[in-house]
Amino acid sequence: MKAVILAGGLGVRLKPFTQVIPKPLLPIGEKSLLEIQIERLKGFGFSEIFLATNYMSDYIERFFGDGMEFGVKLTVSREDKPLGTAGPLFLLKERLDAPFVVMNGDILSLVDFGKLYDFALAQDSLLTLSIKKEITPFDFGNIFFQGDLVTGIEEKPDIVMNILAGIYVMKPDIFRYFPENEFFGMDMLIKRMLDEGQPISKYELLDYWLDIGRIDDYYTAQKEYNNHFNIPL
């Protein structure tokens, strides 16, 4: 099975760390973020992994080589120009000839990739999105009214959102919705498919999940490493 890790981000919100090292190589516990992702994918049977890179590609390629040390076949794909979050996949079109997993290079998750992959294969859709329910406390009461009369109050309600979790399963025919060698984001792909009436499936993640987009998230990842990731699959 094949997987692509999107590892080309600039990591602007993680400066100054990312001024000297690309975000996917930031150390978490005893390993880099990318090492953790690769090991988890390997543990679920993904033997061929592509790293879609841009910023500091040389660092990533020197660090991982051909992947033999990690027990997988590894290919580093480089953008000549920024192609967004979906565009880099088009560069790998000929290699991605079977259903494949795509994940952002700044995510830590205990998702069962095997269950996700099997679920996606059973769907009549070319794209399966993973979603994560996020609950955020709201600090103010919500007032309901009609005209000038108050009809009710909801004290400090939680805000519940289902967010895009940055892990996808795609089938090769999806590339007909991609422009060639153009900036193309995942949001643009989703909107294009919906506009054309194409079904998109969703898979809710109930497992541990963390997006390492900010300094605080990085510190959280350091604390959580031993609890969740410093154990064999």
C-alpha positions as protocol buffer text, in pm:
chain_id: "A"
residue {
  index: 1
  type: MET
  ca { x: 0 y: 0 z: 0 }
}
residue {
  index: 2
  type: LYS
  ca { x: 107 y: 356 z: -72 }
}
residue {
  index: 3
  type: ALA
  ca { x: 93 y: 680 z: 124 }
}
residue {
  index: 4
  type: VAL
  ca { x: 193 y: 1042 z: 68 }
}
residue {
  index: 5
  type: ILE
  ca { x: 303 y: 1276 z: 346 }
}
residue {
  index: 6
  type: LEU
  ca { x: 274 y: 1646 z: 261 }
}
residue {
  index: 7
  type: ALA
  ca { x: 598 y: 1779 z: 404 }
}
residue {
  index: 8
  type: GLY
  ca { x: 650 y: 2102 z: 212 }
}
residue {
  index: 9
  type: GLY
  ca { x: 507 y: 2360 z: 451 }
}
residue {
  index: 10
  type: LEU
  ca { x: 707 y: 2661 z: 568 }
}
residue {
  index: 11
  type: GLY
  ca { x: 604 y: 2626 z: 932 }
}
residue {
  index: 12
  type: VAL
  ca { x: 568 y: 3003 z: 972 }
}
residue {
  index: 13
  type: ARG
  ca { x: 378 y: 2975 z: 1301 }
}
residue {
  index: 14
  type: LEU
  ca { x: 657 y: 2759 z: 1445 }
}
residue {
  index: 15
  type: LYS
  ca { x: 934 y: 3013 z: 1404 }
}
residue {
  index: 16
  type: PRO
  ca { x: 1208 y: 3039 z: 1522 }
}
residue {
  index: 17
  type: PHE
  ca { x: 1237 y: 2658 z: 1525 }
}
residue {
  index: 18
  type: THR
  ca { x: 1156 y: 2627 z: 1153 }
}
residue {
  index: 19
  type: GLN
  ca { x: 1415 y: 2885 z: 1052 }
}
residue {
  index: 20
  type: VAL
  ca { x: 1685 y: 2623 z: 1102 }
}
residue {
  index: 21
  type: ILE
  ca { x: 1501 y: 2293 z: 1052 }
}
residue {
  index: 22
  type: PRO
  ca { x: 1195 y: 2201 z: 841 }
}
residue {
  index: 23
  type: LYS
  ca { x: 880 y: 2146 z: 1044 }
}
residue {
  index: 24
  type: PRO
  ca { x: 846 y: 1772 z: 964 }
}
residue {
  index: 25
  type: LEU
  ca { x: 1194 y: 1711 z: 1110 }
}
residue {
  index: 26
  type: LEU
  ca { x: 1125 y: 1884 z: 1441 }
}
residue {
  index: 27
  type: PRO
  ca { x: 1215 y: 1646 z: 1724 }
}
residue {
  index: 28
  type: ILE
  ca { x: 935 y: 1504 z: 1934 }
}
residue {
  index: 29
  type: GLY
  ca { x: 1060 y: 1284 z: 2210 }
}
residue {
  index: 30
  type: GLU
  ca { x: 1335 y: 1068 z: 2064 }
}
residue {
  index: 31
  type: LYS
  ca { x: 1226 y: 1099 z: 1701 }
}
residue {
  index: 32
  type: SER
  ca { x: 1133 y: 1350 z: 1437 }
}
residue {
  index: 33
  type: LEU
  ca { x: 769 y: 1410 z: 1351 }
}
residue {
  index: 34
  type: LEU
  ca { x: 815 y: 1245 z: 1010 }
}
residue {
  index: 35
  type: GLU
  ca { x: 977 y: 938 z: 1166 }
}
residue {
  index: 36
  type: ILE
  ca { x: 674 y: 889 z: 1389 }
}
residue {
  index: 37
  type: GLN
  ca { x: 438 y: 920 z: 1092 }
}
residue {
  index: 38
  type: ILE
  ca { x: 641 y: 681 z: 876 }
}
residue {
  index: 39
  type: GLU
  ca { x: 664 y: 421 z: 1151 }
}
residue {
  index: 40
  type: ARG
  ca { x: 288 y: 431 z: 1210 }
}
residue {
  index: 41
  type: LEU
  ca { x: 212 y: 396 z: 839 }
}
residue {
  index: 42
  type: LYS
  ca { x: 457 y: 107 z: 814 }
}
residue {
  index: 43
  type: GLY
  ca { x: 291 y: -60 z: 1111 }
}
residue {
  index: 44
  type: PHE
  ca { x: -36 y: -71 z: 919 }
}
residue {
  index: 45
  type: GLY
  ca { x: 117 y: -220 z: 605 }
}
residue {
  index: 46
  type: PHE
  ca { x: 213 y: 87 z: 401 }
}
residue {
  index: 47
  type: SER
  ca { x: 541 y: -11 z: 239 }
}
residue {
  index: 48
  type: GLU
  ca { x: 584 y: 268 z: -17 }
}
residue {
  index: 49
  type: ILE
  ca { x: 579 y: 625 z: 110 }
}
residue {
  index: 50
  type: PHE
  ca { x: 624 y: 949 z: -83 }
}
residue {
  index: 51
  type: LEU
  ca { x: 735 y: 1272 z: 85 }
}
residue {
  index: 52
  type: ALA
  ca { x: 603 y: 1576 z: -101 }
}
residue {
  index: 53
  type: THR
  ca { x: 852 y: 1853 z: -20 }
}
residue {
  index: 54
  type: ASN
  ca { x: 938 y: 2212 z: -99 }
}
residue {
  index: 55
  type: TYR
  ca { x: 1097 y: 2406 z: 189 }
}
residue {
  index: 56
  type: MET
  ca { x: 1436 y: 2262 z: 289 }
}
residue {
  index: 57
  type: SER
  ca { x: 1391 y: 1954 z: 69 }
}
residue {
  index: 58
  type: ASP
  ca { x: 1764 y: 1874 z: 91 }
}
residue {
  index: 59
  type: TYR
  ca { x: 1744 y: 1836 z: 470 }
}
residue {
  index: 60
  type: ILE
  ca { x: 1459 y: 1588 z: 443 }
}
residue {
  index: 61
  type: GLU
  ca { x: 1620 y: 1386 z: 164 }
}
residue {
  index: 62
  type: ARG
  ca { x: 1953 y: 1359 z: 346 }
}
residue {
  index: 63
  type: PHE
  ca { x: 1780 y: 1257 z: 667 }
}
residue {
  index: 64
  type: PHE
  ca { x: 1572 y: 973 z: 520 }
}
residue {
  index: 65
  type: GLY
  ca { x: 1759 y: 860 z: 210 }
}
residue {
  index: 66
  type: ASP
  ca { x: 1571 y: 580 z: 34 }
}
residue {
  index: 67
  type: GLY
  ca { x: 1391 y: 471 z: 349 }
}
residue {
  index: 68
  type: MET
  ca { x: 1572 y: 136 z: 389 }
}
residue {
  index: 69
  type: GLU
  ca { x: 1673 y: 228 z: 743 }
}
residue {
  index: 70
  type: PHE
  ca { x: 1304 y: 266 z: 826 }
}
residue {
  index: 71
  type: GLY
  ca { x: 1191 y: -50 z: 649 }
}
residue {
  index: 72
  type: VAL
  ca { x: 996 y: 119 z: 371 }
}
residue {
  index: 73
  type: LYS
  ca { x: 1053 y: 232 z: 14 }
}
residue {
  index: 74
  type: LEU
  ca { x: 1079 y: 609 z: 34 }
}
residue {
  index: 75
  type: THR
  ca { x: 1068 y: 866 z: -246 }
}
residue {
  index: 76
  type: VAL
  ca { x: 1121 y: 1240 z: -197 }
}
residue {
  index: 77
  type: SER
  ca { x: 919 y: 1447 z: -447 }
}
residue {
  index: 78
  type: ARG
  ca { x: 1018 y: 1812 z: -489 }
}
residue {
  index: 79
  type: GLU
  ca { x: 808 y: 2103 z: -605 }
}
residue {
  index: 80
  type: ASP
  ca { x: 971 y: 2356 z: -837 }
}
residue {
  index: 81
  type: LYS
  ca { x: 714 y: 2609 z: -717 }
}
residue {
  index: 82
  type: PRO
  ca { x: 454 y: 2611 z: -438 }
}
residue {
  index: 83
  type: LEU
  ca { x: 162 y: 2390 z: -542 }
}
residue {
  index: 84
  type: GLY
  ca { x: -57 y: 2407 z: -234 }
}
residue {
  index: 85
  type: THR
  ca { x: -184 y: 2114 z: -31 }
}
residue {
  index: 86
  type: ALA
  ca { x: -326 y: 1906 z: -318 }
}
residue {
  index: 87
  type: GLY
  ca { x: -117 y: 2018 z: -617 }
}
residue {
  index: 88
  type: PRO
  ca { x: 196 y: 1823 z: -515 }
}
residue {
  index: 89
  type: LEU
  ca { x: 3 y: 1497 z: -557 }
}
residue {
  index: 90
  type: PHE
  ca { x: -24 y: 1556 z: -931 }
}
residue {
  index: 91
  type: LEU
  ca { x: 355 y: 1527 z: -958 }
}
residue {
  index: 92
  type: LEU
  ca { x: 315 y: 1168 z: -833 }
}
residue {
  index: 93
  type: LYS
  ca { x: 17 y: 1083 z: -1054 }
}
residue {
  index: 94
  type: GLU
  ca { x: 190 y: 802 z: -1244 }
}
residue {
  index: 95
  type: ARG
  ca { x: 317 y: 642 z: -924 }
}
residue {
  index: 96
  type: LEU
  ca { x: -13 y: 656 z: -738 }
}
residue {
  index: 97
  type: ASP
  ca { x: -186 y: 384 z: -939 }
}
residue {
  index: 98
  type: ALA
  ca { x: -384 y: 232 z: -650 }
}
residue {
  index: 99
  type: PRO
  ca { x: -585 y: 383 z: -363 }
}
residue {
  index: 100
  type: PHE
  ca { x: -351 y: 577 z: -135 }
}
residue {
  index: 101
  type: VAL
  ca { x: -344 y: 764 z: 194 }
}
residue {
  index: 102
  type: VAL
  ca { x: -250 y: 1131 z: 209 }
}
residue {
  index: 103
  type: MET
  ca { x: -167 y: 1309 z: 533 }
}
residue {
  index: 104
  type: ASN
  ca { x: -34 y: 1645 z: 639 }
}
residue {
  index: 105
  type: GLY
  ca { x: 321 y: 1641 z: 766 }
}
residue {
  index: 106
  type: ASP
  ca { x: 236 y: 1824 z: 1089 }
}
residue {
  index: 107
  type: ILE
  ca { x: -14 y: 1579 z: 1241 }
}
residue {
  index: 108
  type: LEU
  ca { x: 25 y: 1331 z: 1522 }
}
residue {
  index: 109
  type: SER
  ca { x: -255 y: 1078 z: 1542 }
}
residue {
  index: 110
  type: LEU
  ca { x: -328 y: 728 z: 1666 }
}
residue {
  index: 111
  type: VAL
  ca { x: -572 y: 668 z: 1380 }
}
residue {
  index: 112
  type: ASP
  ca { x: -595 y: 306 z: 1267 }
}
residue {
  index: 113
  type: PHE
  ca { x: -483 y: 353 z: 907 }
}
residue {
  index: 114
  type: GLY
  ca { x: -597 y: 2 z: 822 }
}
residue {
  index: 115
  type: LYS
  ca { x: -958 y: 67 z: 926 }
}
residue {
  index: 116
  type: LEU
  ca { x: -958 y: 405 z: 751 }
}
residue {
  index: 117
  type: TYR
  ca { x: -819 y: 252 z: 430 }
}
residue {
  index: 118
  type: ASP
  ca { x: -1065 y: -38 z: 429 }
}
residue {
  index: 119
  type: PHE
  ca { x: -1355 y: 201 z: 497 }
}
residue {
  index: 120
  type: ALA
  ca { x: -1254 y: 424 z: 205 }
}
residue {
  index: 121
  type: LEU
  ca { x: -1219 y: 133 z: -36 }
}
residue {
  index: 122
  type: ALA
  ca { x: -1574 y: 25 z: 44 }
}
residue {
  index: 123
  type: GLN
  ca { x: -1717 y: 369 z: -41 }
}
residue {
  index: 124
  type: ASP
  ca { x: -1852 y: 469 z: -381 }
}
residue {
  index: 125
  type: SER
  ca { x: -1638 y: 782 z: -382 }
}
residue {
  index: 126
  type: LEU
  ca { x: -1293 y: 886 z: -497 }
}
residue {
  index: 127
  type: LEU
  ca { x: -1217 y: 1083 z: -181 }
}
residue {
  index: 128
  type: THR
  ca { x: -1260 y: 1005 z: 186 }
}
residue {
  index: 129
  type: LEU
  ca { x: -1194 y: 1284 z: 436 }
}
residue {
  index: 130
  type: SER
  ca { x: -1110 y: 1227 z: 799 }
}
residue {
  index: 131
  type: ILE
  ca { x: -1286 y: 1464 z: 1035 }
}
residue {
  index: 132
  type: LYS
  ca { x: -1238 y: 1537 z: 1403 }
}
residue {
  index: 133
  type: LYS
  ca { x: -1496 y: 1678 z: 1643 }
}
residue {
  index: 134
  type: GLU
  ca { x: -1355 y: 1981 z: 1825 }
}
residue {
  index: 135
  type: ILE
  ca { x: -1538 y: 2124 z: 2126 }
}
residue {
  index: 136
  type: THR
  ca { x: -1443 y: 2476 z: 2234 }
}
residue {
  index: 137
  type: PRO
  ca { x: -1586 y: 2634 z: 2551 }
}
residue {
  index: 138
  type: PHE
  ca { x: -1757 y: 2968 z: 2490 }
}
residue {
  index: 139
  type: ASP
  ca { x: -1710 y: 3230 z: 2762 }
}
residue {
  index: 140
  type: PHE
  ca { x: -2036 y: 3423 z: 2721 }
}
residue {
  index: 141
  type: GLY
  ca { x: -2405 y: 3351 z: 2756 }
}
residue {
  index: 142
  type: ASN
  ca { x: -2606 y: 3330 z: 2433 }
}
residue {
  index: 143
  type: ILE
  ca { x: -2930 y: 3533 z: 2444 }
}
residue {
  index: 144
  type: PHE
  ca { x: -3239 y: 3444 z: 2239 }
}
residue {
  index: 145
  type: PHE
  ca { x: -3504 y: 3708 z: 2167 }
}
residue {
  index: 146
  type: GLN
  ca { x: -3798 y: 3812 z: 1956 }
}
residue {
  index: 147
  type: GLY
  ca { x: -3810 y: 4181 z: 1879 }
}
residue {
  index: 148
  type: ASP
  ca { x: -3718 y: 4360 z: 2201 }
}
residue {
  index: 149
  type: LEU
  ca { x: -3820 y: 4074 z: 2433 }
}
residue {
  index: 150
  type: VAL
  ca { x: -3575 y: 3815 z: 2565 }
}
residue {
  index: 151
  type: THR
  ca { x: -3706 y: 3459 z: 2524 }
}
residue {
  index: 152
  type: GLY
  ca { x: -3420 y: 3256 z: 2665 }
}
residue {
  index: 153
  type: ILE
  ca { x: -3057 y: 3222 z: 2758 }
}
residue {
  index: 154
  type: GLU
  ca { x: -2797 y: 2952 z: 2702 }
}
residue {
  index: 155
  type: GLU
  ca { x: -2517 y: 2999 z: 2952 }
}
residue {
  index: 156
  type: LYS
  ca { x: -2167 y: 2959 z: 2808 }
}
residue {
  index: 157
  type: PRO
  ca { x: -2250 y: 2703 z: 2540 }
}
residue {
  index: 158
  type: ASP
  ca { x: -1979 y: 2487 z: 2389 }
}
residue {
  index: 159
  type: ILE
  ca { x: -1895 y: 2551 z: 2024 }
}
residue {
  index: 160
  type: VAL
  ca { x: -1890 y: 2217 z: 1843 }
}
residue {
  index: 161
  type: MET
  ca { x: -1728 y: 2189 z: 1502 }
}
residue {
  index: 162
  type: ASN
  ca { x: -1630 y: 1897 z: 1280 }
}
residue {
  index: 163
  type: ILE
  ca { x: -1293 y: 1996 z: 1140 }
}
residue {
  index: 164
  type: LEU
  ca { x: -1091 y: 1859 z: 851 }
}
residue {
  index: 165
  type: ALA
  ca { x: -827 y: 1640 z: 1017 }
}
residue {
  index: 166
  type: GLY
  ca { x: -570 y: 1643 z: 735 }
}
residue {
  index: 167
  type: ILE
  ca { x: -578 y: 1268 z: 661 }
}
residue {
  index: 168
  type: TYR
  ca { x: -736 y: 1145 z: 338 }
}
residue {
  index: 169
  type: VAL
  ca { x: -778 y: 835 z: 123 }
}
residue {
  index: 170
  type: MET
  ca { x: -791 y: 889 z: -253 }
}
residue {
  index: 171
  type: LYS
  ca { x: -847 y: 665 z: -553 }
}
residue {
  index: 172
  type: PRO
  ca { x: -641 y: 721 z: -870 }
}
residue {
  index: 173
  type: ASP
  ca { x: -934 y: 846 z: -1081 }
}
residue {
  index: 174
  type: ILE
  ca { x: -942 y: 1155 z: -858 }
}
residue {
  index: 175
  type: PHE
  ca { x: -665 y: 1310 z: -1068 }
}
residue {
  index: 176
  type: ARG
  ca { x: -915 y: 1408 z: -1334 }
}
residue {
  index: 177
  type: TYR
  ca { x: -1016 y: 1690 z: -1100 }
}
residue {
  index: 178
  type: PHE
  ca { x: -659 y: 1823 z: -1066 }
}
residue {
  index: 179
  type: PRO
  ca { x: -510 y: 2101 z: -1278 }
}
residue {
  index: 180
  type: GLU
  ca { x: -162 y: 2029 z: -1413 }
}
residue {
  index: 181
  type: ASN
  ca { x: 130 y: 2197 z: -1236 }
}
residue {
  index: 182
  type: GLU
  ca { x: -84 y: 2467 z: -1074 }
}
residue {
  index: 183
  type: PHE
  ca { x: -140 y: 2577 z: -715 }
}
residue {
  index: 184
  type: PHE
  ca { x: -427 y: 2363 z: -590 }
}
residue {
  index: 185
  type: GLY
  ca { x: -545 y: 2330 z: -232 }
}
residue {
  index: 186
  type: MET
  ca { x: -742 y: 2049 z: -71 }
}
residue {
  index: 187
  type: ASP
  ca { x: -1027 y: 2294 z: -17 }
}
residue {
  index: 188
  type: MET
  ca { x: -1027 y: 2368 z: -390 }
}
residue {
  index: 189
  type: LEU
  ca { x: -1036 y: 1997 z: -472 }
}
residue {
  index: 190
  type: ILE
  ca { x: -1327 y: 1938 z: -234 }
}
residue {
  index: 191
  type: LYS
  ca { x: -1524 y: 2234 z: -373 }
}
residue {
  index: 192
  type: ARG
  ca { x: -1460 y: 2127 z: -733 }
}
residue {
  index: 193
  type: MET
  ca { x: -1583 y: 1775 z: -667 }
}
residue {
  index: 194
  type: LEU
  ca { x: -1891 y: 1899 z: -483 }
}
residue {
  index: 195
  type: ASP
  ca { x: -1969 y: 2148 z: -761 }
}
residue {
  index: 196
  type: GLU
  ca { x: -1959 y: 1860 z: -1010 }
}
residue {
  index: 197
  type: GLY
  ca { x: -2187 y: 1648 z: -795 }
}
residue {
  index: 198
  type: GLN
  ca { x: -1921 y: 1393 z: -700 }
}
residue {
  index: 199
  type: PRO
  ca { x: -1969 y: 1205 z: -371 }
}
residue {
  index: 200
  type: ILE
  ca { x: -1715 y: 1259 z: -93 }
}
residue {
  index: 201
  type: SER
  ca { x: -1708 y: 1031 z: 208 }
}
residue {
  index: 202
  type: LYS
  ca { x: -1621 y: 1123 z: 566 }
}
residue {
  index: 203
  type: TYR
  ca { x: -1455 y: 917 z: 837 }
}
residue {
  index: 204
  type: GLU
  ca { x: -1472 y: 1044 z: 1193 }
}
residue {
  index: 205
  type: LEU
  ca { x: -1153 y: 1008 z: 1396 }
}
residue {
  index: 206
  type: LEU
  ca { x: -1217 y: 899 z: 1752 }
}
residue {
  index: 207
  type: ASP
  ca { x: -846 y: 846 z: 1819 }
}
residue {
  index: 208
  type: TYR
  ca { x: -587 y: 1083 z: 1961 }
}
residue {
  index: 209
  type: TRP
  ca { x: -514 y: 1363 z: 1714 }
}
residue {
  index: 210
  type: LEU
  ca { x: -299 y: 1675 z: 1731 }
}
residue {
  index: 211
  type: ASP
  ca { x: -223 y: 1937 z: 1468 }
}
residue {
  index: 212
  type: ILE
  ca { x: 121 y: 2083 z: 1540 }
}
residue {
  index: 213
  type: GLY
  ca { x: 68 y: 2425 z: 1390 }
}
residue {
  index: 214
  type: ARG
  ca { x: 175 y: 2654 z: 1673 }
}
residue {
  index: 215
  type: ILE
  ca { x: 441 y: 2670 z: 1941 }
}
residue {
  index: 216
  type: ASP
  ca { x: 194 y: 2567 z: 2212 }
}
residue {
  index: 217
  type: ASP
  ca { x: 97 y: 2261 z: 2006 }
}
residue {
  index: 218
  type: TYR
  ca { x: 461 y: 2164 z: 1973 }
}
residue {
  index: 219
  type: TYR
  ca { x: 508 y: 2177 z: 2349 }
}
residue {
  index: 220
  type: THR
  ca { x: 192 y: 1967 z: 2390 }
}
residue {
  index: 221
  type: ALA
  ca { x: 332 y: 1708 z: 2148 }
}
residue {
  index: 222
  type: GLN
  ca { x: 648 y: 1684 z: 2356 }
}
residue {
  index: 223
  type: LYS
  ca { x: 444 y: 1613 z: 2669 }
}
residue {
  index: 224
  type: GLU
  ca { x: 219 y: 1360 z: 2497 }
}
residue {
  index: 225
  type: TYR
  ca { x: 492 y: 1164 z: 2318 }
}
residue {
  index: 226
  type: ASN
  ca { x: 554 y: 912 z: 2595 }
}
residue {
  index: 227
  type: ASN
  ca { x: 183 y: 862 z: 2659 }
}
residue {
  index: 228
  type: HIS
  ca { x: 88 y: 787 z: 2300 }
}
residue {
  index: 229
  type: PHE
  ca { x: 381 y: 731 z: 2064 }
}
residue {
  index: 230
  type: ASN
  ca { x: 674 y: 587 z: 2257 }
}
residue {
  index: 231
  type: ILE
  ca { x: 516 y: 242 z: 2247 }
}
residue {
  index: 232
  type: PRO
  ca { x: 517 y: -28 z: 1977 }
}
residue {
  index: 233
  type: LEU
  ca { x: 211 y: -73 z: 1756 }
}
